[in-house]
Amino acid sequence: MDKWVTVLTSSSQQRLWIIRGRLESQGIKCLIKDEWNVQAAHLYSNDLGMIKLQVLQQDEERVLEILKELDYLNDKPFRPDFLASIDKKTANFFFFKKLPVTRRIMAMVFLGSVLLGTILYFTFRPSTYDMLTNTRWCVSKIYFRGKLIQPNTQQAFKVNLIDRYGNNLNCETLDLMSYNYIILPGINSSAIGGYWKFDDNDETLLINTDSLKTIYNGTYDVDVSYNRLFLKSKTTEIDADRMTF
């Protein structure tokens, strides 16, 4: 099967027709490609890769010599335009070969953006440990053996704020300090102090408190994002929102 190659590009359809006539007068088959696309969107001809003059691959070397003699190449080797280069390099890709070259570029840009975003997300995403310790949390609900226990710390400064669902919260502090001390809400009592340890391997949190041990002590699975913290042990579930003040 004969293969066509691009030897010259131009935004001028008339110029390429003149050159085509000269080449065909010497028995060289020619093809002008993308002339109608460029005419339909002439303001964007550079983006479309301009109009292409193509010849059969076996005539390429001879044609380039003729174009040099006619001063159409100015003694500079031909370099395919950007879109022609992309077209050639992606023509054999299964998912791309049936798409126009401009859509191939859009698809590659999209896939590249997704890949770059994924890499940046996992590169700069704070660790679970950092998300736990770099903020104070507002506990809204505590469940013990499936029963809701409303946190109520006596003699504590409470803050009203809005949770992620737009509900008003009476804030009870959960603070995981960097030196492994923890402060938890009291339940009709003063705030509860204790110690915590985070396991990086399975992302679990061990809590050991000085009081209310039956409720709080245990190993918790951690589900944390920027705005939310959910801790779950065999007996207790703690639901908290990020303090934003």
N, C-alpha and C positions, 0 to 999 in steps of 0.2 A: 504494500500500500504506500502510495506517494505521501511524503510528509512535507507540509508547508512550514516555512520558517520566515520570521519577520526580518527584513533587511533595512527598513526605513520607516520612521513615523513622522507624522506632521498633522497640524491642525487644519491645514489647507487641503481640501478635497481636490481642487483644481490642480495643485502642484503635483500630487501623486498621480493623477490621471495623465498628466503630461509625461512624467517619468515612466509610467506604465506603457504609454504608447511607444516611447523610444525603445524600451526593453522588448516589447512584443514585436517591434519591427526587426529585431535581431533573432526572432524565433524563440524567445524566452516566455514561458507561461507565467502570468502574474495574477495576483488576487489582491483586491483591496478589501480590508476587513474593518468593521466597526464604523463605517462611514455614516450609516443611518442612525446609529446610537449617538454619535457625536453631533449630527445635525439636529437630533431631537433635543439634545441638551448641550448646545454649543458653549454655554457659559461655563460648563464643567468639563470641557474637553480634556484638560490636563488631568483631572481626577479619573477620567475614563481611559486614560492612556493614549489619547489621540487616535487618529486614523492610521492603520498599519498597511504597509505595502509588503506583501508576502510573495515568495517564489518557492519553487521546489527545492528541497534540500540539496539535490545534486547540482543545482545551478547557483548555489549561494556564493561560492568563491568567485565565479565568473562575474556575477552581478555586482559584487562589491568592487571589483576592479573597474567595471564600467561606471559605477556611481562615483568612484574616485576620479576617473578621467573626466567625467562631466561636472566635477566639483560639487557634487551633492553631499559628499561626506567630509569634505575639507581635510582629506588625508587622515581622518580620525577613525579608528575602528568602531564598528557599530556596537552599541550596547543596548540590549533590550530594555524597554521602559519598565517601570516598576510593576505594573499590572501584568505585563507579558511575562515577567520573571516569576511572579507569584502564580500565574496561570500554569506555567510549565512545571513548577516545583510541587504544586498541589494536585495536578491533573490525575495522578494515580491513587490519591487518597479515596478510599471507598465512600466515605461520607461526604466528600467535597466535590468529587469529579462531576456530579450532575448539577452542581450549583454554578450560577454565573460567578465570575471571578470577584466581582465586588461583594457578593454575599459570602464568598469564602473568606475574604478579608474580615468582614464583620463577624463571622463565626469564630475566626482565629483570635480576633481582639477580645471577643466575649469570653472564650475559653481561657485565654491568657489572663484576663482580669479575674476570673473565678479562681484560677490557680494561684495567682499572686495574692489575692485576698485571703485564700486559705492558708498560704504560707505565712503571711503577715499575722493572721489571727493566731495561729498556733505558736508563732515566734514571740509575739508580744503579749499574748494573753496571760494575765496574772495567774499564778498557781492557786490551787485550792487553799493552801496555807495562807497565802497573801490575802486572798479574799476574806478569809475568816478573821484575820488579825488586823487588817487595815481599816476597819470600821467598827462602829458600835451597832448592835442589832436591837430592834424593838420587838419583843415577844408579844404576840397577840393571842395565841392559843397554846395550851398545853393539854395533851391527852395522856391519861394514865390508865392503862388496861382498857382502853377504848372509851373512857369516861372523860368528858371535858372538865378541866380544872382551870378556872379563871385565875391568872396570876394576880396577886394583890400584895405588893410590897408595902409594909407599914413604914411610916415616917420616911418616905422616899419622894424625891422630886419627880413628878410625872409630867410627861409631855403629850399633848394631843397632836396627832398628825394623821395624814391620809395614807391608807395603804394602797397597794397596786390595783385594787378593785374600786377605789374611790370611797372606801368606808372610813369613818373616823375611828382612830385607835387611841386607847389610853395606854401610852407606851410604858413597858416594863423592860428594863435594860438587861441585855445579855452581852457581856464584854469578855472576849477572849484575848487576854493580854499576852504580849510577846514573850514574857518570862514564865509562861505556862500557868499563870493564875487566872481563874475564871470567876466572874460574878454573874449569878443567875437570879431571876425574879423570885421573891418570896411568895409564899402562899399563905396569906394571912399571917405573915411573919416578916422579919427584917430580911434584907437581901441575903442570898446564900453564896458563900465563898467556897472555893475549892481549887482543884488542880485539873489540868487537862493535858492530853498528849495526842498528837495527830500522827497517824500511820500513813506515810506517803504511798506505800505499796498498794494497799486496798482502800485507801482514802476513808478511813474510819477514825472516829474521835472517841477517845476514852475519857470519861468524866468521873472524878472522884471528889465528892463534896463533903463538907464538914457536918452538914445536917440535911434533913429530907433525903437521906441516902436511898431509901426505898424507891423514891420517885426519880431522882436524878442520876444515881450512880449506874454506870453501864457503858457499853460500847455502842456507839451510834453510827449508822450509815449517814453520809453527808451528801446533801444535794444543795449546792450553792451557786448562785449567779450574782450579777452585780447588785440586784435589788432584793433578792430573796434568799433565805436560809431555811432549810428544812432538815431537822435531825430526827432520826428514828432508831430507837433501840428495841429490845424485845418487849419492853413494858411501856415505854414513853415516847411520845412524839412532840416535838417542839417546832412551832411555826413562827417565823420571825421575818420582819422587813428591815431593810436598811434605813438607818437614821440619816436624814438629809440636811440636818441643821448644823 
